[in-house]
Amino acid sequence: MDREVTIAPNEIKHALDFKDKDGYIYHLSPTTYKHIKRDHAIDNPVLFIKDVLLDPDVIVEDKTSRDRWIYHKDYKKCLYKVVVVALIDRKIKTAFISDEVKGGKVQWIKKGPLIK
């Protein structure tokens, strides 16, 4: 089997730290972990967040809160893995699957072919 399928525990006891592609560290609280797993049906929030932050396809400024960036990673046909982070307190706010790129102004985009 090519893919590693791992289901994470329902909760974590302490905050976890994640690095993004530029080495910035963001914190995932136990409350946010539980929210992502329960409310957004992400089986393994740790692997999901790590994958998106380390290798995003596009990073967009949140159009309602300029101190938040929204990391997107191509997931499946017409779907994106999304992780929202706060720049000031360096917290991961949420993570989910979306059928569109969220946010406003593009902050960064991966260079490469437009069509895979």
Buried (B, 14 or more C-beta within 10 A) or exposed (E): EEEEEEEBEEEBEEBBEBEBBEEEEBBBBEEBBBBBBEEBEBEBBBBBBBBBBEEBBBBBBBEEBEEBBBBBBBBEEEEBBBBBBBBEEEBBBBBBBBEEEBBEEEEBEEEEEEEE
